[in-house]
Amino acid sequence: MPPPAAVGADRAGRLHPPRLPAVRPAVFTVPDGHVLVRCTRDSWADRLDGVIVGFETDSIDPENRTGWTILVLGRARVLGRSQLAELPGFTDVPWPPEPGEAFLAIDIEDITGHRLGPTRLPAAGCADELVAT
C-alpha cells in the first residue's frame, strides 16, 4: 500500500462520485490524512457531503510507458475555509480566497496504487498475454 503522502505527488486528479456516471477532474492538495478539493457552495460537491467517494491521481510518461496511479477511498465532507483548521496536519490553503468557495475534504480511509512499467510480448507473441516488466 502506498503511503498517503504519495497522493500529493501530483496536483491534478479525478473525483469518482458514487452511483453517478461521472468522473470530475479536480485540483487538490493533501493535508495529513485528507485529500482537499476546491469547489463552490451550492454545487455538485454538496451532493457528496457525508458520502464515500473515490479519488484517483496518476502520473504517466507515455514515451517510456511508465508511471504510477493511486486510488483513495473515503468519506467526503464539504467545509468552508474557516473549518479547514480543524483538519489534522492542515497548514494553509494553496489557493487565494474567492467568494462562494468551499472545499471537499476526503478522509483517506483506504489507499491503493501501483507502478506502471513498459510491456513486452511473451515469446509466443500472444497479445492477450502481455507481461509487465
N, CA, C and O atoms as CSV, one atom per row, in Angstrom:
chain,resi,resn,atom,element,x,y,z
A,1,MET,N,N,0.840,-1.173,0.000
A,1,MET,CA,C,0.000,0.000,0.000
A,1,MET,C,C,0.887,1.238,0.000
A,1,MET,O,O,1.791,1.342,0.829
A,2,PRO,N,N,0.644,2.196,-0.930
A,2,PRO,CA,C,1.447,3.410,-0.939
A,2,PRO,C,C,1.115,4.282,0.271
A,2,PRO,O,O,-0.005,4.231,0.779
A,3,PRO,N,N,2.067,5.073,0.731
A,3,PRO,CA,C,1.789,5.968,1.860
A,3,PRO,C,C,0.883,7.112,1.414
A,3,PRO,O,O,0.919,7.489,0.243
A,4,PRO,N,N,0.062,7.683,2.321
A,4,PRO,CA,C,-0.808,8.793,1.945
A,4,PRO,C,C,-0.062,9.959,1.308
A,4,PRO,O,O,-0.636,10.662,0.477
A,5,ALA,N,N,1.183,10.185,1.665
A,5,ALA,CA,C,1.955,11.290,1.075
A,5,ALA,C,C,2.113,11.114,-0.426
A,5,ALA,O,O,2.288,12.100,-1.143
A,6,ALA,N,N,2.056,9.878,-0.921
A,6,ALA,CA,C,2.202,9.635,-2.356
A,6,ALA,C,C,1.072,10.271,-3.149
A,6,ALA,O,O,1.249,10.589,-4.325
A,7,VAL,N,N,-0.091,10.463,-2.525
A,7,VAL,CA,C,-1.218,11.080,-3.224
A,7,VAL,C,C,-0.880,12.501,-3.624
A,7,VAL,O,O,-1.320,12.961,-4.678
A,8,GLY,N,N,-0.111,13.206,-2.814
A,8,GLY,CA,C,0.207,14.595,-3.072
A,8,GLY,C,C,1.331,14.815,-4.052
A,8,GLY,O,O,1.744,15.957,-4.253
A,9,ALA,N,N,1.845,13.767,-4.672
A,9,ALA,CA,C,2.957,13.923,-5.605
A,9,ALA,C,C,2.528,14.642,-6.873
A,9,ALA,O,O,3.378,15.152,-7.602
A,10,ASP,N,N,1.250,14.694,-7.149
A,10,ASP,CA,C,0.722,15.373,-8.326
A,10,ASP,C,C,-0.368,16.312,-7.834
A,10,ASP,O,O,-0.843,16.151,-6.710
A,11,ARG,N,N,-0.775,17.278,-8.629
A,11,ARG,CA,C,-1.784,18.217,-8.156
A,11,ARG,C,C,-3.043,18.213,-9.022
A,11,ARG,O,O,-3.855,19.131,-8.908
A,12,ALA,N,N,-3.229,17.232,-9.865
A,12,ALA,CA,C,-4.468,17.081,-10.632
A,12,ALA,C,C,-4.911,15.642,-10.481
A,12,ALA,O,O,-4.097,14.721,-10.538
A,13,GLY,N,N,-6.189,15.457,-10.291
A,13,GLY,CA,C,-6.712,14.112,-10.101
A,13,GLY,C,C,-8.143,14.045,-10.571
A,13,GLY,O,O,-8.655,14.997,-11.159
A,14,ARG,N,N,-8.801,12.911,-10.312
A,14,ARG,CA,C,-10.172,12.698,-10.720
A,14,ARG,C,C,-10.998,12.243,-9.526
A,14,ARG,O,O,-10.598,11.348,-8.782
A,15,LEU,N,N,-12.154,12.872,-9.354
A,15,LEU,CA,C,-13.074,12.542,-8.279
A,15,LEU,C,C,-14.133,11.604,-8.835
A,15,LEU,O,O,-14.729,11.894,-9.872
A,16,HIS,N,N,-14.380,10.478,-8.158
A,16,HIS,CA,C,-15.342,9.475,-8.594
A,16,HIS,C,C,-16.533,9.462,-7.640
A,16,HIS,O,O,-16.488,8.771,-6.622
A,17,PRO,N,N,-17.609,10.215,-7.943
A,17,PRO,CA,C,-18.785,10.173,-7.075
A,17,PRO,C,C,-19.458,8.802,-7.173
A,17,PRO,O,O,-19.425,8.186,-8.239
A,18,PRO,N,N,-20.060,8.314,-6.100
A,18,PRO,CA,C,-20.713,7.011,-6.151
A,18,PRO,C,C,-22.005,7.057,-6.965
A,18,PRO,O,O,-22.695,8.076,-6.991
A,19,ARG,N,N,-22.318,5.974,-7.611
A,19,ARG,CA,C,-23.578,5.781,-8.333
A,19,ARG,C,C,-23.878,6.856,-9.360
A,19,ARG,O,O,-25.028,6.987,-9.779
A,20,LEU,N,N,-22.913,7.612,-9.769
A,20,LEU,CA,C,-23.136,8.614,-10.812
A,20,LEU,C,C,-22.236,8.286,-12.000
A,20,LEU,O,O,-21.087,7.891,-11.806
A,21,PRO,N,N,-22.725,8.438,-13.193
A,21,PRO,CA,C,-21.864,8.182,-14.350
A,21,PRO,C,C,-20.989,9.397,-14.637
A,21,PRO,O,O,-21.051,9.985,-15.717
A,22,ALA,N,N,-20.178,9.759,-13.654
A,22,ALA,CA,C,-19.370,10.969,-13.801
A,22,ALA,C,C,-18.027,10.796,-13.118
A,22,ALA,O,O,-17.920,10.168,-12.065
A,23,VAL,N,N,-17.026,11.353,-13.725
A,23,VAL,CA,C,-15.710,11.487,-13.117
A,23,VAL,C,C,-15.333,12.946,-13.329
A,23,VAL,O,O,-15.354,13.437,-14.457
A,24,ARG,N,N,-14.994,13.634,-12.260
A,24,ARG,CA,C,-14.678,15.057,-12.340
A,24,ARG,C,C,-13.192,15.304,-12.210
A,24,ARG,O,O,-12.571,14.847,-11.251
A,25,PRO,N,N,-12.601,16.032,-13.176
A,25,PRO,CA,C,-11.221,16.474,-12.965
A,25,PRO,C,C,-11.200,17.451,-11.795
A,25,PRO,O,O,-12.143,18.220,-11.609
A,26,ALA,N,N,-10.133,17.421,-11.009
A,26,ALA,CA,C,-10.076,18.282,-9.830
A,26,ALA,C,C,-8.638,18.624,-9.489
A,26,ALA,O,O,-7.748,17.781,-9.603
A,27,VAL,N,N,-8.410,19.863,-9.069
A,27,VAL,CA,C,-7.122,20.234,-8.488
A,27,VAL,C,C,-7.237,19.983,-6.993
A,27,VAL,O,O,-8.316,20.111,-6.414
A,28,PHE,N,N,-6.122,19.626,-6.373
A,28,PHE,CA,C,-6.204,19.222,-4.975
A,28,PHE,C,C,-4.897,19.471,-4.256
A,28,PHE,O,O,-3.868,19.768,-4.864
A,29,THR,N,N,-4.968,19.341,-2.941
A,29,THR,CA,C,-3.802,19.331,-2.079
A,29,THR,C,C,-4.053,18.238,-1.043
A,29,THR,O,O,-5.175,17.749,-0.914
A,30,VAL,N,N,-3.017,17.856,-0.309
A,30,VAL,CA,C,-3.142,16.739,0.630
A,30,VAL,C,C,-2.607,17.114,2.007
A,30,VAL,O,O,-1.444,16.856,2.319
A,31,PRO,N,N,-3.478,17.740,2.851
A,31,PRO,CA,C,-3.069,17.869,4.246
A,31,PRO,C,C,-3.081,16.470,4.861
A,31,PRO,O,O,-3.734,15.576,4.324
A,32,ASP,N,N,-2.399,16.267,5.937
A,32,ASP,CA,C,-2.213,14.961,6.556
A,32,ASP,C,C,-3.523,14.176,6.686
A,32,ASP,O,O,-4.412,14.572,7.438
A,33,GLY,N,N,-3.641,13.059,5.950
A,33,GLY,CA,C,-4.789,12.173,6.081
A,33,GLY,C,C,-6.028,12.557,5.297
A,33,GLY,O,O,-7.071,11.921,5.450
A,34,HIS,N,N,-5.940,13.591,4.453
A,34,HIS,CA,C,-7.091,14.051,3.676
A,34,HIS,C,C,-6.668,14.449,2.269
A,34,HIS,O,O,-5.533,14.865,2.038
A,35,VAL,N,N,-7.599,14.314,1.340
A,35,VAL,CA,C,-7.457,14.939,0.025
A,35,VAL,C,C,-8.395,16.140,0.068
A,35,VAL,O,O,-9.561,16.004,0.438
A,36,LEU,N,N,-7.897,17.300,-0.305
A,36,LEU,CA,C,-8.678,18.532,-0.241
A,36,LEU,C,C,-8.876,19.073,-1.655
A,36,LEU,O,O,-7.915,19.433,-2.335
A,37,VAL,N,N,-10.151,19.124,-2.092
A,37,VAL,CA,C,-10.514,19.579,-3.433
A,37,VAL,C,C,-11.262,20.898,-3.303
A,37,VAL,O,O,-12.192,21.013,-2.504
A,38,ARG,N,N,-10.855,21.893,-4.089
A,38,ARG,CA,C,-11.553,23.178,-4.050
A,38,ARG,C,C,-12.813,23.085,-4.906
A,38,ARG,O,O,-12.785,22.545,-6.012
A,39,CYS,N,N,-13.923,23.620,-4.381
A,39,CYS,CA,C,-15.184,23.631,-5.118
A,39,CYS,C,C,-15.936,24.906,-4.741
A,39,CYS,O,O,-15.337,25.829,-4.189
A,40,THR,N,N,-17.216,24.974,-5.023
A,40,THR,CA,C,-18.024,26.127,-4.638
A,40,THR,C,C,-19.244,25.644,-3.852
A,40,THR,O,O,-19.667,24.496,-3.980
A,41,ARG,N,N,-19.797,26.538,-3.040
A,41,ARG,CA,C,-21.036,26.238,-2.305
A,41,ARG,C,C,-22.173,26.076,-3.317
A,41,ARG,O,O,-22.124,26.626,-4.416
A,42,ASP,N,N,-23.178,25.326,-2.934
A,42,ASP,CA,C,-24.354,25.109,-3.781
A,42,ASP,C,C,-23.967,24.549,-5.150
A,42,ASP,O,O,-24.446,25.015,-6.185
A,43,SER,N,N,-23.093,23.546,-5.136
A,43,SER,CA,C,-22.641,22.943,-6.391
A,43,SER,C,C,-22.750,21.420,-6.295
A,43,SER,O,O,-23.329,20.894,-5.344
A,44,TRP,N,N,-22.206,20.732,-7.259
A,44,TRP,CA,C,-22.164,19.265,-7.286
A,44,TRP,C,C,-21.574,18.699,-6.003
A,44,TRP,O,O,-21.960,17.613,-5.571
A,45,ALA,N,N,-20.649,19.418,-5.394
A,45,ALA,CA,C,-19.968,18.908,-4.201
A,45,ALA,C,C,-20.924,18.727,-3.031
A,45,ALA,O,O,-20.715,17.844,-2.200
A,46,ASP,N,N,-21.970,19.548,-2.948
A,46,ASP,CA,C,-22.923,19.419,-1.839
A,46,ASP,C,C,-23.576,18.044,-1.808
A,46,ASP,O,O,-23.901,17.542,-0.732
A,47,ARG,N,N,-23.773,17.428,-2.968
A,47,ARG,CA,C,-24.378,16.087,-3.023
A,47,ARG,C,C,-23.443,15.019,-2.468
A,47,ARG,O,O,-23.879,13.903,-2.187
A,48,LEU,N,N,-22.167,15.348,-2.309
A,48,LEU,CA,C,-21.186,14.371,-1.839
A,48,LEU,C,C,-20.896,14.488,-0.343
A,48,LEU,O,O,-20.137,13.688,0.204
A,49,ASP,N,N,-21.488,15.466,0.313
A,49,ASP,CA,C,-21.241,15.668,1.745
A,49,ASP,C,C,-21.692,14.431,2.527
A,49,ASP,O,O,-22.870,14.075,2.501
A,50,GLY,N,N,-20.757,13.780,3.220
A,50,GLY,CA,C,-21.053,12.598,4.011
A,50,GLY,C,C,-21.042,11.290,3.241
A,50,GLY,O,O,-21.357,10.244,3.809
A,51,VAL,N,N,-20.687,11.320,1.964
A,51,VAL,CA,C,-20.729,10.144,1.091
A,51,VAL,C,C,-19.320,9.584,0.884
A,51,VAL,O,O,-18.348,10.338,0.848
A,52,ILE,N,N,-19.212,8.263,0.750
A,52,ILE,CA,C,-17.932,7.632,0.400
A,52,ILE,C,C,-17.686,7.862,-1.091
A,52,ILE,O,O,-18.532,7.535,-1.923
A,53,VAL,N,N,-16.521,8.425,-1.423
A,53,VAL,CA,C,-16.154,8.694,-2.822
A,53,VAL,C,C,-14.780,8.104,-3.102
A,53,VAL,O,O,-14.044,7.742,-2.184
A,54,GLY,N,N,-14.453,8.015,-4.363
A,54,GLY,CA,C,-13.118,7.624,-4.791
A,54,GLY,C,C,-12.410,8.830,-5.374
A,54,GLY,O,O,-13.040,9.700,-5.975
A,55,PHE,N,N,-11.107,8.882,-5.197
A,55,PHE,CA,C,-10.292,9.950,-5.783
A,55,PHE,C,C,-9.053,9.291,-6.359
A,55,PHE,O,O,-8.376,8.524,-5.674
A,56,GLU,N,N,-8.755,9.588,-7.616
A,56,GLU,CA,C,-7.630,8.957,-8.296
A,56,GLU,C,C,-6.686,10.020,-8.838
A,56,GLU,O,O,-7.119,11.057,-9.342
A,57,THR,N,N,-5.408,9.751,-8.729
A,57,THR,CA,C,-4.400,10.603,-9.346
A,57,THR,C,C,-3.316,9.702,-9.919
A,57,THR,O,O,-3.107,8.581,-9.455
A,58,ASP,N,N,-2.644,10.204,-10.916
A,58,ASP,CA,C,-1.590,9.408,-11.535
A,58,ASP,C,C,-0.594,10.310,-12.234
A,58,ASP,O,O,-0.810,11.512,-12.389
A,59,SER,N,N,0.477,9.711,-12.642
A,59,SER,CA,C,1.480,10.384,-13.456
A,59,SER,C,C,1.981,9.349,-14.457
A,59,SER,O,O,2.533,8.317,-14.075
A,60,ILE,N,N,1.786,9.633,-15.727
A,60,ILE,CA,C,2.121,8.681,-16.790
A,60,ILE,C,C,3.105,9.334,-17.753
A,60,ILE,O,O,2.912,10.476,-18.171
A,61,ASP,N,N,4.152,8.608,-18.099
A,61,ASP,CA,C,5.092,9.029,-19.137
A,61,ASP,C,C,4.774,8.188,-20.375
A,61,ASP,O,O,5.196,7.035,-20.462
A,62,PRO,N,N,4.026,8.759,-21.342
A,62,PRO,CA,C,3.612,7.964,-22.495
A,62,PRO,C,C,4.768,7.503,-23.377
A,62,PRO,O,O,4.684,6.458,-24.023
A,63,GLU,N,N,5.846,8.282,-23.402
A,63,GLU,CA,C,7.005,7.880,-24.221
A,63,GLU,C,C,7.651,6.607,-23.695
A,63,GLU,O,O,7.955,5.694,-24.462
A,64,ASN,N,N,7.860,6.549,-22.378
A,64,ASN,CA,C,8.519,5.386,-21.784
A,64,ASN,C,C,7.527,4.343,-21.274
A,64,ASN,O,O,7.922,3.266,-20.828
A,65,ARG,N,N,6.234,4.672,-21.343
A,65,ARG,CA,C,5.173,3.793,-20.852
A,65,ARG,C,C,5.416,3.379,-19.402
A,65,ARG,O,O,5.336,2.205,-19.042
A,66,THR,N,N,5.714,4.390,-18.587
A,66,THR,CA,C,5.936,4.170,-17.162
A,66,THR,C,C,5.127,5.185,-16.373
A,66,THR,O,O,4.626,6.160,-16.933
A,67,GLY,N,N,5.002,4.958,-15.088
A,67,GLY,CA,C,4.312,5.907,-14.236
A,67,GLY,C,C,3.756,5.223,-13.012
A,67,GLY,O,O,4.216,4.152,-12.614
A,68,TRP,N,N,2.760,5.853,-12.419
A,68,TRP,CA,C,2.106,5.314,-11.235
A,68,TRP,C,C,0.677,5.804,-11.186
A,68,TRP,O,O,0.332,6.801,-11.820
A,69,THR,N,N,-0.147,5.109,-10.439
A,69,THR,CA,C,-1.531,5.502,-10.225
A,69,THR,C,C,-1.915,5.177,-8.789
A,69,THR,O,O,-1.484,4.165,-8.237
A,70,ILE,N,N,-2.732,6.045,-8.185
A,70,ILE,CA,C,-3.160,5.872,-6.792
A,70,ILE,C,C,-4.665,6.140,-6.715
A,70,ILE,O,O,-5.167,7.092,-7.313
A,71,LEU,N,N,-5.376,5.289,-5.970
A,71,LEU,CA,C,-6.802,5.457,-5.742
A,71,LEU,C,C,-7.053,5.546,-4.246
A,71,LEU,O,O,-6.625,4.682,-3.481
A,72,VAL,N,N,-7.749,6.597,-3.837
A,72,VAL,CA,C,-8.128,6.815,-2.443
A,72,VAL,C,C,-9.632,6.634,-2.338
A,72,VAL,O,O,-10.380,7.117,-3.189
A,73,LEU,N,N,-10.078,5.943,-1.301
A,73,LEU,CA,C,-11.498,5.859,-0.966
A,73,LEU,C,C,-11.689,6.476,0.414
A,73,LEU,O,O,-10.891,6.245,1.323
A,74,GLY,N,N,-12.754,7.263,0.563
A,74,GLY,CA,C,-13.014,7.857,1.861
A,74,GLY,C,C,-14.269,8.699,1.872
A,74,GLY,O,O,-14.832,9.021,0.825
A,75,ARG,N,N,-14.697,9.048,3.061
A,75,ARG,CA,C,-15.895,9.869,3.247
A,75,ARG,C,C,-15.558,11.326,2.957
A,75,ARG,O,O,-14.548,11.851,3.424
A,76,ALA,N,N,-16.427,11.970,2.175
A,76,ALA,CA,C,-16.235,13.373,1.802
A,76,ALA,C,C,-17.065,14.283,2.706
A,76,ALA,O,O,-18.171,13.936,3.119
A,77,ARG,N,N,-16.507,15.445,3.000
A,77,ARG,CA,C,-17.211,16.474,3.778
A,77,ARG,C,C,-17.004,17.809,3.098
A,77,ARG,O,O,-15.893,18.128,2.675
A,78,VAL,N,N,-18.070,18.595,2.988
A,78,VAL,CA,C,-17.947,19.943,2.441
A,78,VAL,C,C,-17.645,20.886,3.600
A,78,VAL,O,O,-18.375,20.926,4.591
A,79,LEU,N,N,-16.561,21.642,3.463
A,79,LEU,CA,C,-16.113,22.554,4.521
A,79,LEU,C,C,-15.911,23.955,3.961
A,79,LEU,O,O,-15.614,24.131,2.779
A,80,GLY,N,N,-16.076,24.948,4.830
A,80,GLY,CA,C,-15.708,26.313,4.497
A,80,GLY,C,C,-14.245,26.542,4.856
A,80,GLY,O,O,-13.637,25.731,5.555
A,81,ARG,N,N,-13.689,27.632,4.383
A,81,ARG,CA,C,-12.274,27.932,4.647
A,81,ARG,C,C,-11.968,27.965,6.144
A,81,ARG,O,O,-10.920,27.477,6.567
A,82,SER,N,N,-12.868,28.533,6.951
A,82,SER,CA,C,-12.608,28.629,8.397
A,82,SER,C,C,-12.600,27.255,9.068
A,82,SER,O,O,-11.975,27.098,10.117
A,83,GLN,N,N,-13.273,26.260,8.498
A,83,GLN,CA,C,-13.312,24.918,9.084
A,83,GLN,C,C,-12.063,24.095,8.761
A,83,GLN,O,O,-11.831,23.059,9.385
A,84,LEU,N,N,-11.270,24.536,7.811
A,84,LEU,CA,C,-10.100,23.760,7.393
A,84,LEU,C,C,-9.075,23.601,8.509
A,84,LEU,O,O,-8.348,22.608,8.546
A,85,ALA,N,N,-9.013,24.561,9.409
A,85,ALA,CA,C,-8.041,24.495,10.508
A,85,ALA,C,C,-8.294,23.294,11.415
A,85,ALA,O,O,-7.402,22.887,12.159
A,86,GLU,N,N,-9.506,22.718,11.364
A,86,GLU,CA,C,-9.829,21.541,12.168
A,86,GLU,C,C,-9.191,20.264,11.616
A,86,GLU,O,O,-9.108,19.264,12.329
A,87,LEU,N,N,-8.741,20.282,10.360
A,87,LEU,CA,C,-8.136,19.088,9.766
A,87,LEU,C,C,-6.746,18.856,10.348
A,87,LEU,O,O,-5.948,19.791,10.416
A,88,PRO,N,N,-6.438,17.622,10.773
A,88,PRO,CA,C,-5.096,17.330,11.288
A,88,PRO,C,C,-4.040,17.603,10.220
A,88,PRO,O,O,-4.226,17.240,9.059
A,89,GLY,N,N,-2.961,18.223,10.594
A,89,GLY,CA,C,-1.853,18.474,9.671
A,89,GLY,C,C,-2.083,19.615,8.710
A,89,GLY,O,O,-1.234,19.880,7.859
A,90,PHE,N,N,-3.222,20.305,8.823
A,90,PHE,CA,C,-3.511,21.396,7.901
A,90,PHE,C,C,-2.670,22.618,8.254
A,90,PHE,O,O,-2.575,23.004,9.419
A,91,THR,N,N,-2.064,23.219,7.240
A,91,THR,CA,C,-1.281,24.429,7.474
A,91,THR,C,C,-1.804,25.623,6.690
A,91,THR,O,O,-1.942,26.710,7.251
A,92,ASP,N,N,-2.097,25.448,5.408
A,92,ASP,CA,C,-2.518,26.574,4.591
A,92,ASP,C,C,-3.203,26.084,3.324
A,92,ASP,O,O,-2.938,24.977,2.854
A,93,VAL,N,N,-4.076,26.904,2.781
A,93,VAL,CA,C,-4.746,26.617,1.510
A,93,VAL,C,C,-3.886,27.203,0.394
A,93,VAL,O,O,-3.512,28.375,0.454
A,94,PRO,N,N,-3.569,26.401,-0.626
A,94,PRO,CA,C,-2.698,26.921,-1.687
A,94,PRO,C,C,-3.411,27.818,-2.690
A,94,PRO,O,O,-2.792,28.257,-3.659
A,95,TRP,N,N,-4.706,28.106,-2.485
A,95,TRP,CA,C,-5.468,28.929,-3.403
A,95,TRP,C,C,-5.928,30.200,-2.706
A,95,TRP,O,O,-6.254,30.166,-1.519
A,96,PRO,N,N,-5.961,31.326,-3.423
A,96,PRO,CA,C,-6.443,32.565,-2.797
A,96,PRO,C,C,-7.945,32.468,-2.518
A,96,PRO,O,O,-8.653,31.742,-3.216
A,97,PRO,N,N,-8.441,33.195,-1.499
A,97,PRO,CA,C,-9.886,33.156,-1.192
A,97,PRO,C,C,-10.715,33.671,-2.360
A,97,PRO,O,O,-10.304,34.581,-3.081
A,98,GLU,N,N,-11.895,33.070,-2.533
A,98,GLU,CA,C,-12.843,33.514,-3.549
A,98,GLU,C,C,-14.246,33.480,-2.954
A,98,GLU,O,O,-14.541,32.614,-2.130
A,99,PRO,N,N,-15.119,34.407,-3.356
A,99,PRO,CA,C,-16.500,34.394,-2.845
A,99,PRO,C,C,-17.188,33.073,-3.212
A,99,PRO,O,O,-17.046,32.585,-4.334
A,100,GLY,N,N,-17.931,32.502,-2.263
A,100,GLY,CA,C,-18.688,31.283,-2.531
A,100,GLY,C,C,-17.871,30.003,-2.550
A,100,GLY,O,O,-18.385,28.942,-2.904
A,101,GLU,N,N,-16.596,30.094,-2.172
A,101,GLU,CA,C,-15.761,28.894,-2.222
A,101,GLU,C,C,-16.136,27.915,-1.120
A,101,GLU,O,O,-16.676,28.294,-0.081
A,102,ALA,N,N,-15.842,26.669,-1.369
A,102,ALA,CA,C,-15.977,25.604,-0.386
A,102,ALA,C,C,-14.885,24.591,-0.702
A,102,ALA,O,O,-14.203,24.702,-1.721
A,103,PHE,N,N,-14.723,23.617,0.161
A,103,PHE,CA,C,-13.703,22.598,-0.032
A,103,PHE,C,C,-14.301,21.234,0.271
A,103,PHE,O,O,-15.041,21.075,1.241
A,104,LEU,N,N,-13.986,20.270,-0.544
A,104,LEU,CA,C,-14.394,18.897,-0.313
A,104,LEU,C,C,-13.201,18.201,0.317
A,104,LEU,O,O,-12.177,18.001,-0.335
A,105,ALA,N,N,-13.332,17.830,1.587
A,105,ALA,CA,C,-12.265,17.123,2.302
A,105,ALA,C,C,-12.609,15.640,2.288
A,105,ALA,O,O,-13.665,15.243,2.782
A,106,ILE,N,N,-11.733,14.824,1.730
A,106,ILE,CA,C,-11.943,13.385,1.643
A,106,ILE,C,C,-10.999,12.716,2.632
A,106,ILE,O,O,-9.780,12.810,2.494
A,107,ASP,N,N,-11.563,12.039,3.631
A,107,ASP,CA,C,-10.741,11.295,4.589
A,107,ASP,C,C,-10.084,10.133,3.845
A,107,ASP,O,O,-10.766,9.402,3.127
A,108,ILE,N,N,-8.776,9.950,4.002
A,108,ILE,CA,C,-8.096,8.828,3.355
A,108,ILE,C,C,-8.311,7.598,4.231
A,108,ILE,O,O,-7.563,7.357,5.179
A,109,GLU,N,N,-9.356,6.814,3.894
A,109,GLU,CA,C,-9.688,5.611,4.642
A,109,GLU,C,C,-9.051,4.369,4.024
A,109,GLU,O,O,-8.709,3.426,4.738
A,110,ASP,N,N,-8.893,4.365,2.711
A,110,ASP,CA,C,-8.267,3.250,2.006
A,110,ASP,C,C,-7.476,3.835,0.846
A,110,ASP,O,O,-7.941,4.744,0.159
A,111,ILE,N,N,-6.285,3.309,0.639
A,111,ILE,CA,C,-5.440,3.804,-0.446
A,111,ILE,C,C,-4.759,2.622,-1.119
A,111,ILE,O,O,-4.172,1.768,-0.454
A,112,THR,N,N,-4.843,2.580,-2.439
A,112,THR,CA,C,-4.175,1.541,-3.220
A,112,THR,C,C,-3.471,2.216,-4.388
A,112,THR,O,O,-3.781,3.353,-4.741
A,113,GLY,N,N,-2.546,1.522,-4.965
A,113,GLY,CA,C,-1.850,2.069,-6.118
A,113,GLY,C,C,-0.842,1.095,-6.652
A,113,GLY,O,O,-0.545,0.072,-6.036
A,114,HIS,N,N,-0.318,1.431,-7.817
A,114,HIS,CA,C,0.741,0.605,-8.372
A,114,HIS,C,C,1.553,1.404,-9.386
A,114,HIS,O,O,1.107,2.410,-9.937
A,115,ARG,N,N,2.753,0.909,-9.600
A,115,ARG,CA,C,3.633,1.493,-10.612
A,115,ARG,C,C,3.330,0.841,-11.943
A,115,ARG,O,O,2.997,-0.342,-12.011
A,116,LEU,N,N,3.449,1.622,-12.998
A,116,LEU,CA,C,3.252,1.121,-14.342
A,116,LEU,C,C,4.610,0.999,-15.009
A,116,LEU,O,O,5.465,1.870,-14.850
A,117,GLY,N,N,4.808,-0.067,-15.744
A,117,GLY,CA,C,6.074,-0.261,-16.431
A,117,GLY,C,C,5.837,-0.607,-17.879
A,117,GLY,O,O,4.705,-0.879,-18.278
A,118,PRO,N,N,6.890,-0.600,-18.669
A,118,PRO,CA,C,6.739,-0.957,-20.084
A,118,PRO,C,C,6.313,-2.419,-20.203
A,118,PRO,O,O,6.581,-3.225,-19.312
A,119,THR,N,N,5.661,-2.748,-21.290
A,119,THR,CA,C,5.235,-4.122,-21.528
A,119,THR,C,C,6.019,-4.701,-22.688
A,119,THR,O,O,6.547,-3.975,-23.530
A,120,ARG,N,N,6.084,-5.994,-22.716
A,120,ARG,CA,C,6.741,-6.677,-23.836
A,120,ARG,C,C,5.917,-7.901,-24.171
A,120,ARG,O,O,5.237,-8.453,-23.306
A,121,LEU,N,N,5.972,-8.324,-25.408
A,121,LEU,CA,C,5.264,-9.523,-25.818
A,121,LEU,C,C,6.020,-10.752,-25.347
A,121,LEU,O,O,7.246,-10.792,-25.458
A,122,PRO,N,N,5.320,-11.763,-24.821
A,122,PRO,CA,C,5.987,-13.003,-24.464
A,122,PRO,C,C,6.461,-13.725,-25.727
A,122,PRO,O,O,6.076,-13.366,-26.840
A,123,ALA,N,N,7.290,-14.732,-25.543
A,123,ALA,CA,C,7.878,-15.462,-26.671
A,123,ALA,C,C,6.815,-15.956,-27.653
A,123,ALA,O,O,7.045,-15.949,-28.862
A,124,ALA,N,N,5.658,-16.383,-27.151
A,124,ALA,CA,C,4.610,-16.906,-28.033
A,124,ALA,C,C,3.999,-15.797,-28.893
A,124,ALA,O,O,3.397,-16.077,-29.930
A,125,GLY,N,N,4.153,-14.535,-28.465
A,125,GLY,CA,C,3.644,-13.414,-29.244
A,125,GLY,C,C,2.156,-13.204,-29.130
A,125,GLY,O,O,1.572,-12.503,-29.957
A,126,CYS,N,N,1.522,-13.790,-28.129
A,126,CYS,CA,C,0.087,-13.658,-27.954
A,126,CYS,C,C,-0.222,-12.323,-27.273
A,126,CYS,O,O,0.191,-12.097,-26.135
A,127,ALA,N,N,-0.942,-11.442,-27.961
A,127,ALA,CA,C,-1.188,-10.089,-27.451
A,127,ALA,C,C,-1.967,-10.072,-26.147
A,127,ALA,O,O,-1.798,-9.150,-25.350
A,128,ASP,N,N,-2.826,-11.077,-25.903
A,128,ASP,CA,C,-3.601,-11.032,-24.667
A,128,ASP,C,C,-2.815,-11.578,-23.479
A,128,ASP,O,O,-3.379,-11.730,-22.395
A,129,GLU,N,N,-1.555,-11.872,-23.650
A,129,GLU,CA,C,-0.705,-12.332,-22.550
A,129,GLU,C,C,0.460,-11.363,-22.304
A,129,GLU,O,O,1.570,-11.781,-21.977
A,130,LEU,N,N,0.187,-10.072,-22.466
A,130,LEU,CA,C,1.235,-9.085,-22.230
A,130,LEU,C,C,1.734,-9.199,-20.810
A,130,LEU,O,O,0.950,-9.409,-19.885
A,131,VAL,N,N,3.023,-9.061,-20.632
A,131,VAL,CA,C,3.642,-9.187,-19.344
A,131,VAL,C,C,4.256,-7.845,-18.963
A,131,VAL,O,O,5.033,-7.283,-19.734
A,132,ALA,N,N,3.920,-7.328,-17.794
A,132,ALA,CA,C,4.537,-6.077,-17.315
A,132,ALA,C,C,5.935,-6.361,-16.820
A,132,ALA,O,O,6.157,-7.349,-16.121
A,133,THR,N,N,6.886,-5.506,-17.173
A,133,THR,CA,C,8.262,-5.659,-16.700
A,133,THR,C,C,8.657,-4.491,-15.848
A,133,THR,O,O,9.784,-4.440,-15.356
